Amino acid sequence: MRKTITLLVALMLSLGTTVALADPGHAPPALKRKIMKKLGLDRQQIKKIDDLTYRADREKLDIRHEIQKNHLDLEQLMLADKPNEAAIFSKLEKISALDLKIKKNRIGLMLKVKAILTPEQWEKLQEFQAVRQAKRQAERWKRIKRRMRYHEPPGPPDAPEPPPGP
């Protein structure tokens, strides 16, 4: 059980870097190449990953397009004078199925990339991911703190209003 949980956690942690490695939408090509170089991939591995990424990304784009169309359809169903509950729920199920298909696409790509990498390369990828994830989390906290500061009231509720500016 513990081994399964550890594997699942490792899988989820590495998904982000694998997406960066394999998803041009998440990582610019220069970063993708930098990651591959740090991992010590050979030309054959890079070519295989590029091919897998291309196919998975094309499929992902098709699925996302289908999701967008279904969201538009759902919006139309919801705007009806007498919304058809069965049709709305059916559309929601379709959207959920497409969301699951995208997740399978991404995890499937990650598993295929893992099969191409050596155990040492996979370990390096996980280490890189942990550092990258920590940096992203720190950035998120900075943004949250900035927003909170922006929305804080200027003083206590019973404080007098500041004098108008010049």
For each residue, the residues with C-beta under 8 A, 3 or more apart:
1: 4 5
2: 5 6
3: 6 7
4: 1 7 8
5: 1 2 8 9
6: 2 3 9 10
7: 3 4 10 11
8: 4 5 11 12
9: 5 6 12 13
10: 6 7 13 14 126
11: 7 8 14 15 107 110
12: 8 9 15
13: 9 10 16 126 129 130 133
14: 10 11 17 18 110 114 122 125 126 129
15: 11 12 18 19 106 107 110
16: 13 19 20 129 132 133
17: 14 20 21 35 125 126 128 129 132
18: 14 15 21 22 109 110 113 114 125 129
19: 15 16 22 23 26 27 106 110
20: 16 17 23 26 27 31 32 35 132
21: 17 18 27 32 35 36 49 113 125
22: 18 19 32 49 52 53 56 109 110 113
23: 19 20 26 27 53 57 106 109
24: 27 28 29 32 53 57
25: 57
26: 19 20 23
27: 19 20 21 23 24 31 32 35
28: 24 31 32
29: 24 32 33
30: 33 34
31: 20 27 28 34 35
32: 20 21 22 24 27 28 29 35 36
33: 29 30 36 37
34: 30 31 37 38
35: 17 20 21 27 31 32 38 39 125 128
36: 21 32 33 39 41 45 46 49
37: 33 34 40 41
38: 34 35 124 128
39: 35 36 117 121 124 125 128
40: 37 120 121 124
41: 36 37 45 46 49 117 121
42: 45 46
43: 46 47
44: 47 48
45: 36 41 42 48 49 116 117
46: 36 41 42 43 49 50
47: 43 44 50 51
48: 44 45 51 52 116
49: 21 22 36 41 45 46 52 53 113 116
50: 46 47 53 54
51: 47 48 54 55
52: 22 48 49 55 56 109 112 113 116
53: 22 23 24 49 50 56 57 109
54: 50 51 57 58
55: 51 52 58 59
56: 22 52 53 59 60 105 106 108 109
57: 23 24 25 53 54 60 61
58: 54 55 61 62
59: 55 56 62 63 105
60: 56 57 63 64 102 105 106
61: 57 58 64 65
62: 58 59 65 66
63: 59 60 66 67 98 101 102 105
64: 60 61 67 68 102
65: 61 62 68 69
66: 62 63 69 70 98
67: 63 64 70 71 95 98 99 102
68: 64 65 71 72
69: 65 66 72 73
70: 66 67 73 74 91 94 95 98
71: 67 68 74 75 95
72: 68 69 75 76
73: 69 70 76 77 91
74: 70 71 77 78 88 91 92 95
75: 71 72 78 79
76: 72 73 79 80
77: 73 74 80 83 84 87 88 91
78: 74 75 83 88
79: 75 76 83
80: 76 77 83 84
81:
82:
83: 77 78 79 80 87 88
84: 77 80 87 88
85: 88 89
86: 89 90
87: 77 83 84 90 91
88: 74 77 78 83 84 85 91 92
89: 85 86 92 93
90: 86 87 93 94
91: 70 73 74 77 87 88 94 95
92: 74 88 89 95 96
93: 89 90 96 97
94: 70 90 91 97 98
95: 67 70 71 74 91 92 98 99
96: 92 93 99 100
97: 93 94 100 101
98: 63 66 67 70 94 95 101 102
99: 67 95 96 102 103
100: 96 97 103 104
101: 63 97 98 104 105
102: 60 63 64 67 98 99 105 106
103: 99 100 106 107
104: 100 101 107 108
105: 56 59 60 63 101 102 108 109
106: 15 19 23 56 60 102 103 109 110
107: 11 15 103 104 110 111
108: 56 104 105 111 112
109: 18 22 23 52 53 56 105 106 112 113
110: 11 14 15 18 19 22 106 107 113 114
111: 107 108 114 115
112: 52 108 109 115 116
113: 18 21 22 49 52 109 110 116 117
114: 14 18 110 111 117 122
115: 111 112
116: 45 48 49 52 112 113
117: 39 41 45 113 114 121 122 125
118: 121 122
119: 122 123
120: 40 123 124
121: 39 40 41 117 118 124 125
122: 14 114 117 118 119 125 126
123: 119 120 126 127
124: 38 39 40 120 121 127 128
125: 14 17 18 21 35 39 117 121 122 128 129
126: 10 13 14 17 122 123 129 130
127: 123 124 130 131
128: 17 35 38 39 124 125 131 132
129: 13 14 16 17 18 125 126 132 133
130: 13 126 127 133 134
131: 127 128 134 135
132: 16 17 20 128 129 135 136
133: 13 16 129 130 136 137
134: 130 131 137 138
135: 131 132 138 139
136: 132 133 139 140
137: 133 134 140 141
138: 134 135 141 142
139: 135 136 142 143
140: 136 137 143 144
141: 137 138 144 145
142: 138 139 145 146
143: 139 140 146 147
144: 140 141 147 148
145: 141 142 148 149
146: 142 143 149 150
147: 143 144 150 151
148: 144 145 151 152
149: 145 146 152
150: 146 147
151: 147 148
152: 148 149
153: 157
154: 159 162
155: 159
156: 159
157: 153
158:
159: 154 155 156
160:
161:
162: 154
163:
164:
165:
166:
